[in-house]
Amino acid sequence: MLGLGIVYGLDFFESRATQVANDKGTPVEFTIAASKLQAPESWIVSEFNPEQTILNLLQLHLTMNLDGQSFTLNLTLMPAARAAPSAYLLDSLYIHNFAPGRSDQMYGLVVKKLKNEAGFEDETVWYDALSATPFVAKCLEEKVVVERAKNCITTVLVNKRVSALIQFEKAILPHWRQFSVALNKQMAEFNVD
């Protein structure tokens, strides 16, 4: 009986530890661009006063697991008027500033260098050419390799009034499909129903 009690006790504590490890933390509510949003308090890195929850922007760090690897993202929530989605920028800005020459392909994405003289020195655009709502990221080609540098950005809509600018490391690009799905899910979780 004593052995059985110990087994049940260990099982309880092991399942409790797993639950705590998977817990995202206590969510806090805030408003950006007249949109009520929420995020785990432990993710917030900018100053946050629970008494003043109407904000112009909010900076967060979150961890995402992709194909067994853990990546930390820097994420800034802001009014959509201040940051257009990257998919929109592909057609309205980037396409007009591509450097002459052929494009490359990696991981199922088109990779196109931007013109240096357009103010995009050493930057490339990575995009899914086969989607109506493509994954698009712009990356800075570092002259000095910094391990785990967050030198790529993408901007997505949280809702019609709020954008999320996401900084991430280039090592995420091979996992872009899973990353894109996870981002869409996360953006929906920010919204308060």
N, C-alpha and C positions, 0 to 999 in steps of 0.2 A: 504493500500500500504506500509506504514511504517513497519507494522508487517511482511509482506511478505519479504521486504528487509532485515529485521533483521534475519529472518529464513534462507534466502539464504546466508547471510553473515556468520552466525554461521556454516552452512553446509560447506562453503568454507574453513573456518579456521580449522574446525575439520578434513576435508579430508587432508588439508595441513600438519597438525600436525601428522597424521598417516603416511603420505608419508615420512616426515623427520625422524620419529621414525624407519621406516623400511629401511632407507637409510644406506648402509654399509660404506659410506664415499668415499672420493676421492681415486680412485685406483692409485697406483704408479707402475711403471715397474722396474724390476731388472733382472739380469742374474745370474743363478747358474748352474755350469757344462754345459756351452754353451747352456742353455735353457732359453728362454725369458719367464718370469713369471710376474704376477701382483697380488697385494693384496691391500685391503683398507689401507690407511696410518694410520688410527686410530687403526688398529690391531697390528701394528709393535711395539715391545717392545725393540728390540736390537737397537744399534746405527745405524742410516740409514742416509747416505748423498746422496741427490738426484743427486749430481755431480758425485759420484762414485757408479755406480749401478751394478758393477760386484762383486759378493759376494761369500764367501765360505759357509756361512750359514746365515739364518735369523730367528729370534725368533718372534713368534706372539702369541697373546691371542685372542681367538674368542669365542663367546657365541653360544651355540646350544640349541634349544628348542626341547625336546623330551617328547612326551606325556604330554604336559602342564607344564613340569618342565624345568627350565633354568640351563644349565651347562656351566662353563667356561673351555676351553681347553688350555693347553700350547702346542704349535706346533713349531717344529724346521724344517725348510726346509734346506736340505743339499745334496751334491752329493750322488747318489745312491751307489757309491762304499764305502761310509762310514757307511751306515746303510741298511742292508738287510731287505726286507719285513718280517714281523712276520710270514706270511704263509710259507715262505721259511725256516725260522728258526725252525718251528714246525717239519719239516721232517729232517732237516740237523743237528740240535743241541738239541732241547728240548727233542725229543723222545728218544734220547740216554742217557738223564740225568733225566728221570722220576724216582721218588722214587718207590721202590717196594710196591706192594699192589694195592688194588682196586681204581678205579677212582670214583669220585662223578659226579653227574649231577645236574645242576641248570640252570634254564631259557632256557633249550634246548641246553646248552653247556656242554661239558665234562670238568671237573675240575680235574687237576692232579698236585700233589705236585712234585716239583723238589728236587733232592738229595741235602742235605745240604753240603755234602763233595765236591760237584762239583762247589762250589762257589755261589750257588743259595739259600742261607740260608733264610728260611721263604718265599719262592716264589712259586707261583702256576701259572699254565698255564690254561687259559680258551679258549676253541676252539670249533668250529662247525665241528663235525666229518663227517657230511653228505654232505659237499660242496667240489667241485673240487678246488675252490678258497676260502678257509675258513676264517672266522673271527677268529683272534688269538690275545689274549692279555696276557701279563704277569703282575701279581700283587704281590706286596710285602704285606705280612700279617703283619700289624702293631701290635707291642706288646702293644703300647699305642694308643688308638683310638683318632685320630685327625679328627674332623669333617671337611668334604669337602676336605680332603687330596687327592692330585692327585698321588695316589700310584699304578696306573696301566699305562702300556704303550702298544702301538701298533705302528708298522711302516708299512706304505703303500707307494706305488709308486705314485708320482705325474705324472711322465712320465718315459721313459726308463732311463733318466739320473739323475732324482731328486727324493729323498725320503722325506717323512714327518714323523718325529717321534712325536707321539701324547701322551701327558701325560694327564690322566683324572682320575676322582674319581670313585671308585668302584660302586657307586650308579648308574652309567650309564649301568652296565652290564645287568640288567633286560630289558633294552631297546636296546640290542645289534643289533638287526635286523635293526631297524630304524636308529640307530647310524651308522651302516655300510653303509647303503644307502646314508645317509647324507654326510658321509666322501667321498664316491666315487664322489658324485656330487660336493663337495667342491674342491676336487683335480682337477677335470676337469676345474673348474672356475679359478684356479690359472694359467693355461696355457694361453698364448697369442696366438691367431690364426694368 
